[in-house]
Amino acid sequence: MPFYDLKCDKCNEEFNIMAKMSDREQKLIKCPKCGSVDLSAVFKSVSIIQSHKQEGPQCPNFGACGGCCGH
Ligand SMILES: [Zn+2]
């Protein structure tokens, strides 16, 4: 099951919850603070993805990766 970073639209409580995708689609996830189902997803992974873009370590399969790593 995926983890969701969610934020309550009503009380602005941010929380992390593990739930099925169908639970989120059917609004079965509730705010632990006020019980509201009006939740917004919080995406915190953007900065992590960007930090990985810098000149990283060389592909361990250099020459045999088929260009999947950009080399
Ligand atoms: Zn709330």
N, CA, C, O and the ligand as a Tripos MOL2 file, in Angstrom:
@<TRIPOS>MOLECULE
protein
  285   283    72     0     0
PROTEIN
NO_CHARGES

@<TRIPOS>ATOM
      1 N           0.8470   -1.2080    0.0000 N.3       1 MET1
      2 CA          0.0000    0.0000    0.0000 C.3       1 MET1
      3 C           0.8750    1.2470    0.0000 C.2       1 MET1
      4 O           1.8930    1.2870    0.6900 O.2       1 MET1
      5 N           0.5020    2.2310   -0.7410 N.am      2 PRO2
      6 CA          1.3070    3.4640   -0.7830 C.3       2 PRO2
      7 C           1.0550    4.3550    0.4290 C.2       2 PRO2
      8 O           0.0040    4.2980    1.0670 O.2       2 PRO2
      9 N           2.0350    5.1590    0.7120 N.am      3 PHE3
     10 CA          1.9010    6.1670    1.7620 C.3       3 PHE3
     11 C           1.4150    7.4610    1.1410 C.2       3 PHE3
     12 O           1.8230    7.8310    0.0400 O.2       3 PHE3
     13 N           0.5570    8.1300    1.8470 N.am      4 TYR4
     14 CA          0.0880    9.4230    1.3840 C.3       4 TYR4
     15 C           0.4480   10.4930    2.3930 C.2       4 TYR4
     16 O           0.2640   10.3220    3.5980 O.2       4 TYR4
     17 N           0.9630   11.5980    1.8830 N.am      5 ASP5
     18 CA          1.0890   12.7950    2.6960 C.3       5 ASP5
     19 C          -0.1380   13.6350    2.3940 C.2       5 ASP5
     20 O          -0.3100   14.1320    1.2810 O.2       5 ASP5
     21 N          -0.9720   13.7840    3.3830 N.am      6 LEU6
     22 CA         -2.2250   14.4900    3.1660 C.3       6 LEU6
     23 C          -2.3270   15.6840    4.1000 C.2       6 LEU6
     24 O          -1.7390   15.7240    5.1810 O.2       6 LEU6
     25 N          -3.0990   16.6520    3.6320 N.am      7 LYS7
     26 CA         -3.3330   17.8360    4.4390 C.3       7 LYS7
     27 C          -4.8360   18.0840    4.4900 C.2       7 LYS7
     28 O          -5.5200   18.0510    3.4670 O.2       7 LYS7
     29 N          -5.3240   18.3270    5.6680 N.am      8 CYS8
     30 CA         -6.7460   18.5780    5.8460 C.3       8 CYS8
     31 C          -7.0850   19.9860    5.3850 C.2       8 CYS8
     32 O          -6.4350   20.9550    5.7780 O.2       8 CYS8
     33 N          -8.1190   20.0890    4.5410 N.am      9 ASP9
     34 CA         -8.5300   21.4040    4.0560 C.3       9 ASP9
     35 C          -9.2200   22.2250    5.1470 C.2       9 ASP9
     36 O          -9.3060   23.4500    5.0550 O.2       9 ASP9
     37 N          -9.6970   21.5540    6.1520 N.am     10 LYS10
     38 CA        -10.4670   22.2670    7.1800 C.3      10 LYS10
     39 C          -9.5960   22.8020    8.3050 C.2      10 LYS10
     40 O          -9.6920   23.9710    8.6770 O.2      10 LYS10
     41 N          -8.7430   21.9320    8.8440 N.am     11 CYS11
     42 CA         -7.9560   22.3730   10.0060 C.3      11 CYS11
     43 C          -6.4620   22.4790    9.6790 C.2      11 CYS11
     44 O          -5.6520   22.7990   10.5490 O.2      11 CYS11
     45 N          -6.1030   22.2050    8.4060 N.am     12 ASN12
     46 CA         -4.7160   22.3130    7.9530 C.3      12 ASN12
     47 C          -3.7770   21.3280    8.6350 C.2      12 ASN12
     48 O          -2.5600   21.5130    8.6210 O.2      12 ASN12
     49 N          -4.3320   20.3010    9.2210 N.am     13 GLU13
     50 CA         -3.5010   19.2670    9.8240 C.3      13 GLU13
     51 C          -2.8230   18.4690    8.7120 C.2      13 GLU13
     52 O          -3.4730   18.0240    7.7660 O.2      13 GLU13
     53 N          -1.5260   18.2970    8.8400 N.am     14 GLU14
     54 CA         -0.8060   17.4560    7.8820 C.3      14 GLU14
     55 C          -0.5010   16.1280    8.5290 C.2      14 GLU14
     56 O          -0.0560   16.0670    9.6760 O.2      14 GLU14
     57 N          -0.7400   15.0750    7.7950 N.am     15 PHE15
     58 CA         -0.4710   13.7550    8.3590 C.3      15 PHE15
     59 C          -0.1050   12.7930    7.2570 C.2      15 PHE15
     60 O          -0.3840   13.0130    6.0780 O.2      15 PHE15
     61 N           0.5290   11.7210    7.6780 N.am     16 ASN16
     62 CA          0.9920   10.6980    6.7570 C.3      16 ASN16
     63 C           0.2270    9.4230    7.0500 C.2      16 ASN16
     64 O           0.1390    8.9870    8.1970 O.2      16 ASN16
     65 N          -0.3170    8.8390    6.0170 N.am     17 ILE17
     66 CA         -1.1520    7.6650    6.2500 C.3      17 ILE17
     67 C          -0.9070    6.6350    5.1570 C.2      17 ILE17
     68 O          -0.6770    6.9750    3.9970 O.2      17 ILE17
     69 N          -0.9620    5.3810    5.5520 N.am     18 MET18
     70 CA         -0.8340    4.3140    4.5680 C.3      18 MET18
     71 C          -2.2380    3.8030    4.2600 C.2      18 MET18
     72 O          -2.9640    3.3750    5.1570 O.2      18 MET18
     73 N          -2.6030    3.8530    3.0050 N.am     19 ALA19
     74 CA         -3.9620    3.4570    2.6470 C.3      19 ALA19
     75 C          -3.9890    2.9420    1.2240 C.2      19 ALA19
     76 O          -3.0950    3.2050    0.4200 O.2      19 ALA19
     77 N          -5.0250    2.2140    0.9470 N.am     20 LYS20
     78 CA         -5.1990    1.7370   -0.4200 C.3      20 LYS20
     79 C          -5.6170    2.8990   -1.3070 C.2      20 LYS20
     80 O          -6.2380    3.8620   -0.8580 O.2      20 LYS20
     81 N          -5.2560    2.7790   -2.5830 N.am     21 MET21
     82 CA         -5.6200    3.8320   -3.5180 C.3      21 MET21
     83 C          -7.1410    4.0030   -3.5690 C.2      21 MET21
     84 O          -7.6490    5.1160   -3.7040 O.2      21 MET21
     85 N          -7.8530    2.8840   -3.4580 N.am     22 SER22
     86 CA         -9.3160    2.9600   -3.5130 C.3      22 SER22
     87 C          -9.8700    3.6710   -2.2780 C.2      22 SER22
     88 O         -10.9190    4.3130   -2.3380 O.2      22 SER22
     89 N          -9.1550    3.5490   -1.1600 N.am     23 ASP23
     90 CA         -9.6090    4.2510    0.0350 C.3      23 ASP23
     91 C          -9.5770    5.7590   -0.1830 C.2      23 ASP23
     92 O         -10.4690    6.4920    0.2450 O.2      23 ASP23
     93 N          -8.5240    6.1950   -0.8590 N.am     24 ARG24
     94 CA         -8.4060    7.6310   -1.1020 C.3      24 ARG24
     95 C          -9.4440    8.0850   -2.1120 C.2      24 ARG24
     96 O         -10.0530    9.1440   -1.9560 O.2      24 ARG24
     97 N          -9.6440    7.2790   -3.1540 N.am     25 GLU25
     98 CA        -10.6100    7.6600   -4.1810 C.3      25 GLU25
     99 C         -12.0300    7.7040   -3.6260 C.2      25 GLU25
    100 O         -12.8470    8.5330   -4.0280 O.2      25 GLU25
    101 N         -12.2990    6.8110   -2.7130 N.am     26 GLN26
    102 CA        -13.6580    6.7650   -2.1450 C.3      26 GLN26
    103 C         -13.7890    7.6080   -0.8890 C.2      26 GLN26
    104 O         -14.7980    7.5540   -0.1870 O.2      26 GLN26
    105 N         -12.7480    8.3870   -0.6180 N.am     27 LYS27
    106 CA        -12.7610    9.3050    0.5270 C.3      27 LYS27
    107 C         -13.0190    8.5730    1.8370 C.2      27 LYS27
    108 O         -13.8050    9.0160    2.6740 O.2      27 LYS27
    109 N         -12.3420    7.4470    1.9910 N.am     28 LEU28
    110 CA        -12.4640    6.7030    3.2360 C.3      28 LEU28
    111 C         -11.4170    7.1490    4.2460 C.2      28 LEU28
    112 O         -11.4370    6.7310    5.4040 O.2      28 LEU28
    113 N         -10.4960    8.0100    3.7930 N.am     29 ILE29
    114 CA         -9.4620    8.5060    4.6960 C.3      29 ILE29
    115 C          -9.9770    9.7700    5.3770 C.2      29 ILE29
    116 O         -10.4940   10.6800    4.7290 O.2      29 ILE29
    117 N          -9.8270    9.8030    6.6670 N.am     30 LYS30
    118 CA        -10.3030   10.9660    7.4170 C.3      30 LYS30
    119 C          -9.1570   11.6420    8.1360 C.2      30 LYS30
    120 O          -8.1600   11.0150    8.4960 O.2      30 LYS30
    121 N          -9.3220   12.9160    8.3330 N.am     31 CYS31
    122 CA         -8.3560   13.6700    9.1230 C.3      31 CYS31
    123 C          -8.3650   13.1320   10.5500 C.2      31 CYS31
    124 O          -9.4260   13.0020   11.1610 O.2      31 CYS31
    125 N          -7.1670   12.8150   11.0890 N.am     32 PRO32
    126 CA         -7.1140   12.2780   12.4580 C.3      32 PRO32
    127 C          -7.4740   13.3140   13.5120 C.2      32 PRO32
    128 O          -7.7440   12.9750   14.6640 O.2      32 PRO32
    129 N          -7.4770   14.5740   13.1090 N.am     33 LYS33
    130 CA         -7.7260   15.6370   14.0790 C.3      33 LYS33
    131 C          -9.2070   16.0170   14.1360 C.2      33 LYS33
    132 O          -9.8030   16.0790   15.2110 O.2      33 LYS33
    133 N          -9.7950   16.2720   12.9490 N.am     34 CYS34
    134 CA        -11.1780   16.7560   12.9530 C.3      34 CYS34
    135 C         -12.1320   15.7980   12.2530 C.2      34 CYS34
    136 O         -13.3460   15.9910   12.3040 O.2      34 CYS34
    137 N         -11.5990   14.7630   11.5990 N.am     35 GLY35
    138 CA        -12.4710   13.7820   10.9750 C.3      35 GLY35
    139 C         -12.9840   14.1680    9.6070 C.2      35 GLY35
    140 O         -13.8200   13.4650    9.0400 O.2      35 GLY35
    141 N         -12.5000   15.2720    9.0650 N.am     36 SER36
    142 CA        -12.9540   15.7070    7.7550 C.3      36 SER36
    143 C         -12.3870   14.8050    6.6560 C.2      36 SER36
    144 O         -11.2910   14.2610    6.7940 O.2      36 SER36
    145 N         -13.1320   14.6550    5.5780 N.am     37 VAL37
    146 CA        -12.6330   13.8880    4.4390 C.3      37 VAL37
    147 C         -12.1670   14.8120    3.3180 C.2      37 VAL37
    148 O         -11.8060   14.3480    2.2370 O.2      37 VAL37
    149 N         -12.1760   16.1110    3.5740 N.am     38 ASP38
    150 CA        -11.7010   17.0750    2.5750 C.3      38 ASP38
    151 C         -10.1940   17.2110    2.7110 C.2      38 ASP38
    152 O          -9.6950   18.0780    3.4300 O.2      38 ASP38
    153 N          -9.4760   16.3370    2.0060 N.am     39 LEU39
    154 CA         -8.0290   16.2740    2.1670 C.3      39 LEU39
    155 C          -7.3380   16.5770    0.8380 C.2      39 LEU39
    156 O          -7.8380   16.2400   -0.2350 O.2      39 LEU39
    157 N          -6.2030   17.2050    0.9390 N.am     40 SER40
    158 CA         -5.3960   17.4810   -0.2380 C.3      40 SER40
    159 C          -4.0880   16.7150   -0.1290 C.2      40 SER40
    160 O          -3.5350   16.5640    0.9600 O.2      40 SER40
    161 N          -3.6070   16.2440   -1.2410 N.am     41 ALA41
    162 CA         -2.3300   15.5500   -1.2400 C.3      41 ALA41
    163 C          -1.2080   16.5630   -1.1180 C.2      41 ALA41
    164 O          -1.2500   17.6300   -1.7300 O.2      41 ALA41
    165 N          -0.2080   16.2230   -0.3250 N.am     42 VAL42
    166 CA          0.9670   17.0760   -0.1610 C.3      42 VAL42
    167 C           2.1290   16.3950   -0.8600 C.2      42 VAL42
    168 O           2.4820   15.2590   -0.5420 O.2      42 VAL42
    169 N           2.7070   17.0850   -1.7980 N.am     43 PHE43
    170 CA          3.8300   16.4920   -2.5270 C.3      43 PHE43
    171 C           5.1330   17.0870   -2.0200 C.2      43 PHE43
    172 O           5.4660   18.2380   -2.3030 O.2      43 PHE43
    173 N           5.8540   16.2810   -1.2680 N.am     44 LYS44
    174 CA          7.1010   16.7620   -0.6880 C.3      44 LYS44
    175 C           8.3060   16.2200   -1.4540 C.2      44 LYS44
    176 O           9.4490   16.5450   -1.1310 O.2      44 LYS44
    177 N           8.0490   15.3980   -2.4640 N.am     45 SER45
    178 CA          9.1470   14.6930   -3.1140 C.3      45 SER45
    179 C           9.8030   15.5120   -4.2210 C.2      45 SER45
    180 O          10.8010   15.0780   -4.7950 O.2      45 SER45
    181 N           9.2590   16.6880   -4.5300 N.am     46 VAL46
    182 CA          9.7830   17.4670   -5.6510 C.3      46 VAL46
    183 C          11.2510   17.8170   -5.4400 C.2      46 VAL46
    184 O          12.0730   17.6450   -6.3390 O.2      46 VAL46
    185 N          11.5770   18.3120   -4.2420 N.am     47 SER47
    186 CA         12.9540   18.7320   -3.9840 C.3      47 SER47
    187 C          13.8960   17.5320   -3.9930 C.2      47 SER47
    188 O          15.0620   17.6560   -4.3670 O.2      47 SER47
    189 N          13.3940   16.3820   -3.5840 N.am     48 ILE48
    190 CA         14.2370   15.1840   -3.5690 C.3      48 ILE48
    191 C          14.6020   14.7900   -4.9950 C.2      48 ILE48
    192 O          15.7450   14.4340   -5.2820 O.2      48 ILE48
    193 N          13.6050   14.8600   -5.8880 N.am     49 ILE49
    194 CA         13.8530   14.4960   -7.2780 C.3      49 ILE49
    195 C          14.8790   15.4460   -7.8870 C.2      49 ILE49
    196 O          15.7640   15.0190   -8.6290 O.2      49 ILE49
    197 N          14.7600   16.7310   -7.5720 N.am     50 GLN50
    198 CA         15.6740   17.7040   -8.1530 C.3      50 GLN50
    199 C          17.1000   17.4810   -7.6620 C.2      50 GLN50
    200 O          18.0530   17.6280   -8.4270 O.2      50 GLN50
    201 N          17.2460   17.1290   -6.3970 N.am     51 SER51
    202 CA         18.5870   16.9610   -5.8410 C.3      51 SER51
    203 C          19.3030   15.7680   -6.4670 C.2      51 SER51
    204 O          20.5310   15.6830   -6.4390 O.2      51 SER51
    205 N          18.5210   14.8480   -7.0300 N.am     52 HIS52
    206 CA         19.1250   13.6800   -7.6550 C.3      52 HIS52
    207 C          19.5820   13.9850   -9.0830 C.2      52 HIS52
    208 O          20.2270   13.1580   -9.7260 O.2      52 HIS52
    209 N          19.2420   15.1830   -9.5720 N.am     53 LYS53
    210 CA         19.5610   15.5060  -10.9570 C.3      53 LYS53
    211 C          21.0160   15.9270  -11.1370 C.2      53 LYS53
    212 O          21.5320   15.9230  -12.2550 O.2      53 LYS53
    213 N          21.6700   16.2860  -10.0540 N.am     54 GLN54
    214 CA         23.0480   16.7380  -10.1650 C.3      54 GLN54
    215 C          23.9470   15.5970  -10.6670 C.2      54 GLN54
    216 O          23.5300   14.4410  -10.7380 O.2      54 GLN54
    217 N          25.1750   15.9520  -11.0080 N.am     55 GLU55
    218 CA         26.1140   14.9650  -11.5220 C.3      55 GLU55
    219 C          26.2840   13.8340  -10.5260 C.2      55 GLU55
    220 O          27.0280   13.9590   -9.5540 O.2      55 GLU55
    221 N          25.6200   12.7720  -10.7610 N.am     56 GLY56
    222 CA         25.6360   11.6830   -9.8110 C.3      56 GLY56
    223 C          26.7280   10.6810  -10.1180 C.2      56 GLY56
    224 O          27.5480   10.9020  -11.0090 O.2      56 GLY56
    225 N          26.7400    9.6010   -9.3970 N.am     57 PRO57
    226 CA         27.7290    8.5400   -9.6590 C.3      57 PRO57
    227 C          27.4870    7.9180  -11.0260 C.2      57 PRO57
    228 O          26.3640    7.9200  -11.5300 O.2      57 PRO57
    229 N          28.5420    7.3900  -11.6180 N.am     58 GLN58
    230 CA         28.4160    6.8120  -12.9390 C.3      58 GLN58
    231 C          27.5890    5.5400  -12.8870 C.2      58 GLN58
    232 O          27.5230    4.8430  -11.8740 O.2      58 GLN58
    233 N          26.9650    5.2710  -14.0150 N.am     59 CYS59
    234 CA         26.1700    4.0630  -14.1100 C.3      59 CYS59
    235 C          27.0700    2.8400  -13.9180 C.2      59 CYS59
    236 O          28.0780    2.6980  -14.6110 O.2      59 CYS59
    237 N          26.7160    1.9680  -12.9920 N.am     60 PRO60
    238 CA         27.5570    0.7770  -12.7590 C.3      60 PRO60
    239 C          27.5860   -0.1490  -13.9740 C.2      60 PRO60
    240 O          28.4940   -0.9660  -14.1190 O.2      60 PRO60
    241 N          26.6090   -0.0170  -14.8230 N.am     61 ASN61
    242 CA         26.5680   -0.8540  -16.0220 C.3      61 ASN61
    243 C          26.9530   -0.0310  -17.2440 C.2      61 ASN61
    244 O          26.3860   -0.1920  -18.3240 O.2      61 ASN61
    245 N          27.9300    0.8540  -17.0540 N.am     62 PHE62
    246 CA         28.3100    1.7460  -18.1320 C.3      62 PHE62
    247 C          28.6160    0.9750  -19.4180 C.2      62 PHE62
    248 O          29.4130    0.0370  -19.4230 O.2      62 PHE62
    249 N          27.9660    1.3920  -20.5060 N.am     63 GLY63
    250 CA         28.1820    0.7130  -21.7930 C.3      63 GLY63
    251 C          27.2450   -0.4500  -21.9950 C.2      63 GLY63
    252 O          27.1550   -0.9680  -23.1080 O.2      63 GLY63
    253 N          26.5610   -0.8710  -20.9900 N.am     64 ALA64
    254 CA         25.6870   -2.0290  -21.1260 C.3      64 ALA64
    255 C          24.2610   -1.7210  -20.6660 C.2      64 ALA64
    256 O          23.4180   -2.6120  -20.5670 O.2      64 ALA64
    257 N          24.0170   -0.4570  -20.3920 N.am     65 CYS65
    258 CA         22.7100   -0.1220  -19.8630 C.3      65 CYS65
    259 C          21.7530    0.3030  -20.9660 C.2      65 CYS65
    260 O          20.5760    0.5490  -20.7030 O.2      65 CYS65
    261 N          22.2440    0.3930  -22.1970 N.am     66 GLY66
    262 CA         21.3570    0.7770  -23.2890 C.3      66 GLY66
    263 C          20.9470    2.2310  -23.2430 C.2      66 GLY66
    264 O          19.9650    2.6210  -23.8760 O.2      66 GLY66
    265 N          21.6870    3.0400  -22.5020 N.am     67 GLY67
    266 CA         21.3940    4.4640  -22.4510 C.3      67 GLY67
    267 C          20.3210    4.8360  -21.4500 C.2      67 GLY67
    268 O          19.8670    5.9800  -21.4290 O.2      67 GLY67
    269 N          19.9090    3.8980  -20.6230 N.am     68 CYS68
    270 CA         18.8310    4.1790  -19.6970 C.3      68 CYS68
    271 C          19.2260    5.2300  -18.6630 C.2      68 CYS68
    272 O          18.3650    5.9050  -18.0980 O.2      68 CYS68
    273 N          20.5280    5.3690  -18.4160 N.am     69 CYS69
    274 CA         20.9560    6.3140  -17.3950 C.3      69 CYS69
    275 C          21.4670    7.6110  -18.0170 C.2      69 CYS69
    276 O          21.9130    8.5060  -17.3000 O.2      69 CYS69
    277 N          21.4050    7.7180  -19.3350 N.am     70 GLY70
    278 CA         21.7930    8.9580  -19.9780 C.3      70 GLY70
    279 C          23.2220    8.9970  -20.4240 C.2      70 GLY70
    280 O          23.6600   10.0310  -20.9270 O.2      70 GLY70
    281 N          23.9660    7.9570  -20.2750 N.am     71 HIS71
    282 CA         25.3670    7.9310  -20.6990 C.3      71 HIS71
    283 C          25.4720    7.4950  -22.1560 C.2      71 HIS71
    284 O          26.5750    7.4110  -22.6960 O.2      71 HIS71
    285 ZN         -8.7810   18.2250    9.9530 Zn       72 ZN72
@<TRIPOS>BOND
     1     1     2 1
     2     2     3 1
     3     3     4 2
     4     3     5 am
     5     5     6 1
     6     6     7 1
     7     7     8 2
     8     7     9 am
     9     9    10 1
    10    10    11 1
    11    11    12 2
    12    11    13 am
    13    13    14 1
    14    14    15 1
    15    15    16 2
    16    15    17 am
    17    17    18 1
    18    18    19 1
    19    19    20 2
    20    19    21 am
    21    21    22 1
    22    22    23 1
    23    23    24 2
    24    23    25 am
    25    25    26 1
    26    26    27 1
    27    27    28 2
    28    27    29 am
    29    29    30 1
    30    30    31 1
    31    31    32 2
    32    31    33 am
    33    33    34 1
    34    34    35 1
    35    35    36 2
    36    35    37 am
    37    37    38 1
    38    38    39 1
    39    39    40 2
    40    39    41 am
    41    41    42 1
    42    42    43 1
    43    43    44 2
    44    43    45 am
    45    45    46 1
    46    46    47 1
    47    47    48 2
    48    47    49 am
    49    49    50 1
    50    50    51 1
    51    51    52 2
    52    51    53 am
    53    53    54 1
    54    54    55 1
    55    55    56 2
    56    55    57 am
    57    57    58 1
    58    58    59 1
    59    59    60 2
    60    59    61 am
    61    61    62 1
    62    62    63 1
    63    63    64 2
    64    63    65 am
    65    65    66 1
    66    66    67 1
    67    67    68 2
    68    67    69 am
    69    69    70 1
    70    70    71 1
    71    71    72 2
    72    71    73 am
    73    73    74 1
    74    74    75 1
    75    75    76 2
    76    75    77 am
    77    77    78 1
    78    78    79 1
    79    79    80 2
    80    79    81 am
    81    81    82 1
    82    82    83 1
    83    83    84 2
    84    83    85 am
    85    85    86 1
    86    86    87 1
    87    87    88 2
    88    87    89 am
    89    89    90 1
    90    90    91 1
    91    91    92 2
    92    91    93 am
    93    93    94 1
    94    94    95 1
    95    95    96 2
    96    95    97 am
    97    97    98 1
    98    98    99 1
    99    99   100 2
   100    99   101 am
   101   101   102 1
   102   102   103 1
   103   103   104 2
   104   103   105 am
   105   105   106 1
   106   106   107 1
   107   107   108 2
   108   107   109 am
   109   109   110 1
   110   110   111 1
   111   111   112 2
   112   111   113 am
   113   113   114 1
   114   114   115 1
   115   115   116 2
   116   115   117 am
   117   117   118 1
   118   118   119 1
   119   119   120 2
   120   119   121 am
   121   121   122 1
   122   122   123 1
   123   123   124 2
   124   123   125 am
   125   125   126 1
   126   126   127 1
   127   127   128 2
   128   127   129 am
   129   129   130 1
   130   130   131 1
   131   131   132 2
   132   131   133 am
   133   133   134 1
   134   134   135 1
   135   135   136 2
   136   135   137 am
   137   137   138 1
   138   138   139 1
   139   139   140 2
   140   139   141 am
   141   141   142 1
   142   142   143 1
   143   143   144 2
   144   143   145 am
   145   145   146 1
   146   146   147 1
   147   147   148 2
   148   147   149 am
   149   149   150 1
   150   150   151 1
   151   151   152 2
   152   151   153 am
   153   153   154 1
   154   154   155 1
   155   155   156 2
   156   155   157 am
   157   157   158 1
   158   158   159 1
   159   159   160 2
   160   159   161 am
   161   161   162 1
   162   162   163 1
   163   163   164 2
   164   163   165 am
   165   165   166 1
   166   166   167 1
   167   167   168 2
   168   167   169 am
   169   169   170 1
   170   170   171 1
   171   171   172 2
   172   171   173 am
   173   173   174 1
   174   174   175 1
   175   175   176 2
   176   175   177 am
   177   177   178 1
   178   178   179 1
   179   179   180 2
   180   179   181 am
   181   181   182 1
   182   182   183 1
   183   183   184 2
   184   183   185 am
   185   185   186 1
   186   186   187 1
   187   187   188 2
   188   187   189 am
   189   189   190 1
   190   190   191 1
   191   191   192 2
   192   191   193 am
   193   193   194 1
   194   194   195 1
   195   195   196 2
   196   195   197 am
   197   197   198 1
   198   198   199 1
   199   199   200 2
   200   199   201 am
   201   201   202 1
   202   202   203 1
   203   203   204 2
   204   203   205 am
   205   205   206 1
   206   206   207 1
   207   207   208 2
   208   207   209 am
   209   209   210 1
   210   210   211 1
   211   211   212 2
   212   211   213 am
   213   213   214 1
   214   214   215 1
   215   215   216 2
   216   215   217 am
   217   217   218 1
   218   218   219 1
   219   219   220 2
   220   219   221 am
   221   221   222 1
   222   222   223 1
   223   223   224 2
   224   223   225 am
   225   225   226 1
   226   226   227 1
   227   227   228 2
   228   227   229 am
   229   229   230 1
   230   230   231 1
   231   231   232 2
   232   231   233 am
   233   233   234 1
   234   234   235 1
   235   235   236 2
   236   235   237 am
   237   237   238 1
   238   238   239 1
   239   239   240 2
   240   239   241 am
   241   241   242 1
   242   242   243 1
   243   243   244 2
   244   243   245 am
   245   245   246 1
   246   246   247 1
   247   247   248 2
   248   247   249 am
   249   249   250 1
   250   250   251 1
   251   251   252 2
   252   251   253 am
   253   253   254 1
   254   254   255 1
   255   255   256 2
   256   255   257 am
   257   257   258 1
   258   258   259 1
   259   259   260 2
   260   259   261 am
   261   261   262 1
   262   262   263 1
   263   263   264 2
   264   263   265 am
   265   265   266 1
   266   266   267 1
   267   267   268 2
   268   267   269 am
   269   269   270 1
   270   270   271 1
   271   271   272 2
   272   271   273 am
   273   273   274 1
   274   274   275 1
   275   275   276 2
   276   275   277 am
   277   277   278 1
   278   278   279 1
   279   279   280 2
   280   279   281 am
   281   281   282 1
   282   282   283 1
   283   283   284 2
@<TRIPOS>SUBSTRUCTURE
     1 MET1         2 RESIDUE 1 A MET
     2 PRO2         6 RESIDUE 1 A PRO
     3 PHE3        10 RESIDUE 1 A PHE
     4 TYR4        14 RESIDUE 1 A TYR
     5 ASP5        18 RESIDUE 1 A ASP
     6 LEU6        22 RESIDUE 1 A LEU
     7 LYS7        26 RESIDUE 1 A LYS
     8 CYS8        30 RESIDUE 1 A CYS
     9 ASP9        34 RESIDUE 1 A ASP
    10 LYS10       38 RESIDUE 1 A LYS
    11 CYS11       42 RESIDUE 1 A CYS
    12 ASN12       46 RESIDUE 1 A ASN
    13 GLU13       50 RESIDUE 1 A GLU
    14 GLU14       54 RESIDUE 1 A GLU
    15 PHE15       58 RESIDUE 1 A PHE
    16 ASN16       62 RESIDUE 1 A ASN
    17 ILE17       66 RESIDUE 1 A ILE
    18 MET18       70 RESIDUE 1 A MET
    19 ALA19       74 RESIDUE 1 A ALA
    20 LYS20       78 RESIDUE 1 A LYS
    21 MET21       82 RESIDUE 1 A MET
    22 SER22       86 RESIDUE 1 A SER
    23 ASP23       90 RESIDUE 1 A ASP
    24 ARG24       94 RESIDUE 1 A ARG
    25 GLU25       98 RESIDUE 1 A GLU
    26 GLN26      102 RESIDUE 1 A GLN
    27 LYS27      106 RESIDUE 1 A LYS
    28 LEU28      110 RESIDUE 1 A LEU
    29 ILE29      114 RESIDUE 1 A ILE
    30 LYS30      118 RESIDUE 1 A LYS
    31 CYS31      122 RESIDUE 1 A CYS
    32 PRO32      126 RESIDUE 1 A PRO
    33 LYS33      130 RESIDUE 1 A LYS
    34 CYS34      134 RESIDUE 1 A CYS
    35 GLY35      138 RESIDUE 1 A GLY
    36 SER36      142 RESIDUE 1 A SER
    37 VAL37      146 RESIDUE 1 A VAL
    38 ASP38      150 RESIDUE 1 A ASP
    39 LEU39      154 RESIDUE 1 A LEU
    40 SER40      158 RESIDUE 1 A SER
    41 ALA41      162 RESIDUE 1 A ALA
    42 VAL42      166 RESIDUE 1 A VAL
    43 PHE43      170 RESIDUE 1 A PHE
    44 LYS44      174 RESIDUE 1 A LYS
    45 SER45      178 RESIDUE 1 A SER
    46 VAL46      182 RESIDUE 1 A VAL
    47 SER47      186 RESIDUE 1 A SER
    48 ILE48      190 RESIDUE 1 A ILE
    49 ILE49      194 RESIDUE 1 A ILE
    50 GLN50      198 RESIDUE 1 A GLN
    51 SER51      202 RESIDUE 1 A SER
    52 HIS52      206 RESIDUE 1 A HIS
    53 LYS53      210 RESIDUE 1 A LYS
    54 GLN54      214 RESIDUE 1 A GLN
    55 GLU55      218 RESIDUE 1 A GLU
    56 GLY56      222 RESIDUE 1 A GLY
    57 PRO57      226 RESIDUE 1 A PRO
    58 GLN58      230 RESIDUE 1 A GLN
    59 CYS59      234 RESIDUE 1 A CYS
    60 PRO60      238 RESIDUE 1 A PRO
    61 ASN61      242 RESIDUE 1 A ASN
    62 PHE62      246 RESIDUE 1 A PHE
    63 GLY63      250 RESIDUE 1 A GLY
    64 ALA64      254 RESIDUE 1 A ALA
    65 CYS65      258 RESIDUE 1 A CYS
    66 GLY66      262 RESIDUE 1 A GLY
    67 GLY67      266 RESIDUE 1 A GLY
    68 CYS68      270 RESIDUE 1 A CYS
    69 CYS69      274 RESIDUE 1 A CYS
    70 GLY70      278 RESIDUE 1 A GLY
    71 HIS71      282 RESIDUE 1 A HIS
    72 ZN72       285 GROUP 0 **** ****
